[in-house]
């Protein structure tokens, strides 16, 4: 296919392998623009995807090569960037797509910050059909990101969706491009290296869609390899012994445990909660803030659990009444222990632990038989404990905030915390006791 444009200001590198209809959707999402060149390197072993690509040749400036000798997406990307004639480049994988207005946002960012090495925007998370599942924005404030903030928050979690960044080609080449020895974390490694090449700027406008599906490489490869590659990145860029490194290591363990849980090992969720709890309240709060865990996790639950899970989590009239009865009884027990301990001058940390152990066991027994009418199950109890450990961490954080920092008496702080966590406790209890049925 013949390259047409003479003044190319943006290159779009697409590493292609066994494309399906998503490649057609990805190409269709790129608007016609005289200054944009699409560079495709295709390794499909069954034969070239040139017929599919040619559907867009009249509208787009496409540089297409069939390279069955190169299987690695990282190698194809590096070759594509080298072949790009523009000063600025981005990548677009065959299963992702652009949203309307992306080119205008990117052009404005480059005009405002011509010397920046890396330009970031927001992304949305989409399901297999392209349906919106959630919004995914990096854990940065809009504008130019301070180098230390960029590095520290990136150590905690790679919160950058692959299709959103644009980068200077010379900065990419100077940084050595993608590390071709990595399959799970080469993009994470690249963002660190580009951050060392110059300024990083962020516009929170959502301009791309990151598609999650069961056939992606990150969903089908070994979880142990995934864990090893995350720790490779931390070894390269985290300051040894620093608080940020500790949070980053915990984040890697949490990500690995959640990936294992998603593959059917439900008790791994307990390991994730344990890793979070070991951080302590302050570090756990920083992790939750900068890891973008909830915005990343909830769309995946929607995508892979599907409507059946969400219908099971829906509140029914009869269960709501039974839950309120058990919930109020549990809250009463907790408050009796905490307030009683306070009057007896028992350290409230000890009272919290006692209250947790007593209430979580009694609550599981009551919710399983009375609230949700389910049989007792070890995996259900493990999920219930893991969810309550997270709730326990939230309880401690709220008690510290209300009692220690805001100097509110414990007899007020404890009931206030119970009210705040009531909704969370309902959803987590129903998930722990009933959601296992969707896997059978």
N, C-alpha and C positions, 0 to 999 in steps of 0.2 A: 504494500500500500504506500502511495506516494505522500511524503510530507509536503504540506502546502505553505504553511505560514512562514514568513520571513522574520518577523519580530515576535519571537516567542517569549512571553514574560513568566509563564508558569508551565512546568512539566508535571504530568500526572503519571507516575510509574505504577504499572499493574503487573505483578507476577501471577501468571495464570497456570492452573493445573486442573485438569478434568473439570472444566466449567459446566455448570448447569444453567438453568434459566436465570439464575442470579447475575451472571455476567452480563446478560442482555439488559437487565434492570440497572446494573451498575453503570454501564455505558450510557444508557438512556438518561440517567440522572445528571450527566455532565452536559451543561448547556453549550450550545454552539458559540464559540468565541474565537476570533482570529488569532488571539495571542496565547492559546492553550494547546499544548501538544500532549497527546496520550501515547505513552511508550509501553508497549505490551511485549512481554517475553513469556512464551507459552511452552510448557514442557509436557503437555498431555501425551501419554504414551500411545494411546489409541489413534492418534492422528491430530493434525492441527485444527485449531478452532477458528480458522480464518474465515469460514463461511459465516459464522455467527458474528465475528468482528466486522466483516464487510458490510453488514446491514447498517452500520453507523459511519461508514467511510465517507459518504456524501455530506455528512453533517459535521464530523469531527476530523481534526488533523491527527492521523494515527500513524505511529511508527511501530509496525508489527514484525516480530521475528519468531519463527518456530525453533525452539531449542530443546529438543527431547533429551539432549545430553546433560542438561542441568535440572536436577530435581529440586534442589533447595530453593525455597522462596527468598531466603536471604541473599543467595548468590544472584538470583535473577534481579532482585531489587538493586543490588550494587551495580550490576551491569547496566541496568536501565538508567540509573542516576548518571553514570559515566557517559551514557549516550545522549543525555538531555542537553539541549542547547541553551536553556534558560538559566537565569541567575537564581531562581527560586523553584523548589520542587516539593511535591507531596506524594504520598502513596495512596492507592485505593485498591484494596483486595476485592476479589471477584464476588464475595458475599456481602460486602458493604455498599453503601450508596450515599450520594450527596443529597442535601436538601436545598430547596430554592433559596437563592440569596447568598450562597457560599462564596461565589466569586467576588461579589461586591464587598463582603466582609473581609476577605483575604486581601483584596486590592487596597482597601482602606488601611488595613493594618500595616502593610508593606510601605504605603505612602507615608504613614505617620512615624514608622520606625524602620527606615531603610537599612540601617546597619545591624539590626537584630539578627541573631543566628537562628532563633526558633520562635515560631508564632503558633499559639495555641487557641483553640476555640472549644466550645461545648459540643457535646454529641448526644444523640438519643440512643437508647438501646431498643432494638427491634427484634421481633420474633421471626420464625422461618418465613412467614407470609409478608413480612415487612411491617406488621402491626406494631404500633408504639407500645412499649412495655414500661418505659421509664426514661428519665433524663439523667445524663452522666456528665457532670462538669468536673474538671480538675480541681484539686484542693488548694487553689490559689485565689488571691484577690485580683480583680481586673487591673490591667495596666502592666507596667514593667515590674517583673518579679525580682526581688532582691536575691542575689546569688546564694546566700546562706539559706534563705527560706526555701528556695527552689530545691537545693540539695537535700536539706533536712526532710522536707515533706515527701520528696521522691524516695528517700530511704525508707520511710514508713510504708509507702505503698505507691506502686505505679498507677496513678489515677488518671493517666492520659490515654484516651481511646485512640487506637491506632490510626483511624482514617482522618482525625482532626488536624494534626500538626502540619505546618508548612515550614520549610527550612531553607536556608541559603545553601546552594549547591557547593560552593567553595568550603563552607564550614563542614558540611557532610564529608567531603573528600579529605579535608585536613584531619578530621576526627577518625578516619579509617572506615567510615560507613558501618554497616551492620556486622556484628561479630558472627561469622558463618559457622562457628563451633556451637552456637546456641540455637535452640529451636523454640523455647518457651519465653526467654527473657531478652532476646536481641534488641527489641524496641526499647525496653527499660534501660538497657545499657546505652543505647544510642542517645536517649534524652539526656543522660548524665554527660556524655561526651559533647553533645551540642551545647549544653549549658556552660561548658568550659571554653567554648569557642567564642561566646559573645552573649549579648543580652537575650533574655526570654520575655516575651510579652504575651498577655492573655486577654482575649475578648470572650465574654461568657455567652455570646450568641451561639445558639445550637445550629451547626451548619452541616453535620454529617450524621449518618446512622450506622451504628455498629450492630451487626446482626449476630444473635446467638442461636446456635442450633447444635444438635447432637453429633453431627459429623465433622465439626471443626477439629483442628489438630489439638487444640488445648483441651478438648473434651475427651479425646480418644487415646492420648498418650499416657505413659506411666506417671502416677502421682509422685513416686519417689524421685524420678528424674526431674519432675517439676520442682520439687522441694530443693534438690541439689542445685538447680540452676538459679533459684532465688537466692540461695546462700552464696553462690559465686558472685552475684552482683553486690551483695552486702559486704563480702570480703574486699571487693574492689573500691567501694565508695563510702562505706560507713566508717566513721571515726571509731577505732577500737576502744571499747570500754565506756563509750559515751551513752547517756540516757537515750539518745535517738537510735543508736545501734541496738540497744535492748528492745526498744519498741519495734524496730524493723525486724529483728529476729522473731519476736513474738508474732508479728504480722505474717511472716512466712509460714510459721507453724499453724496459725489460724487458717490461712488460705489453703494449706495442704489438707488440714483436717476437714474443712468444709467441702473441698473437692472430693475427698474420700466419702464423706457423708452423702454427697450428691450421687455418687456411683453405687449407693446401696448400703454402705456401712454406717447406719444411723447413729451408732454409739460414738462415732468420731466427733459428733457435735459436742459431746461432753469434753473431749480433748480440746476443742476450740475454745470453749468457755473457760476451761482450766487455764489455758495459755493467757487468756484475757485477764482472768482473776489474779494471776501471779504478777501482773504488772502493777497492781495497786491502783487506788482510785484516780490519782492525778495522771499517771502515765496511761491508764486505760481511757481516761477522758480524752487525752491528746490523740491516742490511737483512733478512737471512734470519730473524732473530728476530722482528722487528716487522711484516714484510710478510705473515706467515702464508702464504707462497708455497706450501709443500708441502701444507698442508691444503686450499688452494684448487685446486692444480694436479692432485693425484692423483685426486680424484673426477671431474674433467673428462676426464682420460685414460681412466678407466674408462667414462665415459658415451659418449664420442665414438669412442674406439678400439674399445671393446667386448671381448667375450670372446676374439676372435681375437688381439688384441694380447697379452692376459695369457697365453693358451696359448702364444704364441710366446716369451714371456719365461720360460716355465717351464723349469726345469733338466732336461735329458735326461742319461741316464747316460753316453752316448758323448761328448756335447759337454762334459760336466763334466770328464771326464778330459783331453780335448784342451785345454780352457781352462786347467786347472791347469798343464799342461805349458808352454803359452805364457806364462801369468801368472807362473809361477815364473822362467822365462827373463827376462821383462821386469823382474821385481823384482830379479833378480840383476844385470842390467845397470845398473839405477838405483842399486842399493846399491854396486856397484863404482865407479861414477862419483862418488857422494857421499862414500863413505868414502875412496876414492883421492884425491879433491880435498881432503878434510880433512887427510890425511897430507902432502899437498903444499902445505898452507897456502893453498889456493885458496878464496876467499870462497864459502860454501855457497850463496849466492844465484845466483852464476854457475854453480855445479855443478848446481843445480836446473834452470836453464834448459837447459843442455846435456843433462842426463838426460831432460828432457821431450821435447826435439826428437828425440833418438835413439830413445827408447823408443816414442813414440807412432807414429812412422812404421813401425818394425819390428813393433810390436804389431798395427797395422791389417793390414799385409800378411799376417802369420801367422794372425790370427784369421779374416780373410775366406776364405782358401784352406784352411787346416788345421782351425780350430776349427768354423766354421759352414758351410763348403763353399759359399760364395757367390762370385759374380763381383765383381771390383773395380768400384766406382762412385764417381763424384765426389761425389754427394750423400751417399752412405754415409760417405765419408772426411770430409766436412764435419761430419756429425753426430758421427762418432767424435772428431774434433778438438775440437768444442764440448763434448762430454761430458768429454773428458780435460782441457780447460781448467778446467772446474769442479772436476774431481778434482785438478788441479794446485793450484787455489786452496785446496782442502781440505788437500792435502799441505803447502803452505806454512803454513797455519794450525796444523796439528798439529805441524810441526817447530818453529814459533815457540813453541807451548805447551810442548812436551816439552823442547826444547833450551834456548831462551832464558829462558822463565819458570820452568820446573821444574828447570833446570840438569842435565838428563839428558845424558850424553855422546852425541855424534852417532852413534857406532857402535851404540848401543842405540835411540836415537830413530828412526833411519831404518828399521830393520826393523820396529819397532813400528807405525810409520805404514803400512808396506806391508800388514801384517796387518789393520789397522783398515779400510783402503780396499779390501780384496780383494773383498768382496761388491758394493760400489758399482761397482767396475770391471767385474765380470762383467755386471751388469744393463745398464750403460751401453753396453758393447761389443755385447751381443746386440741391444739396441735400435737402435744406430747401423747395424749391418750387415744385420739381418734385417727390421726393422719396416717398411721402405719397401714391402714386398710387400703390406701390407694396403691400400695406396692404389691398387693396380692391379687 
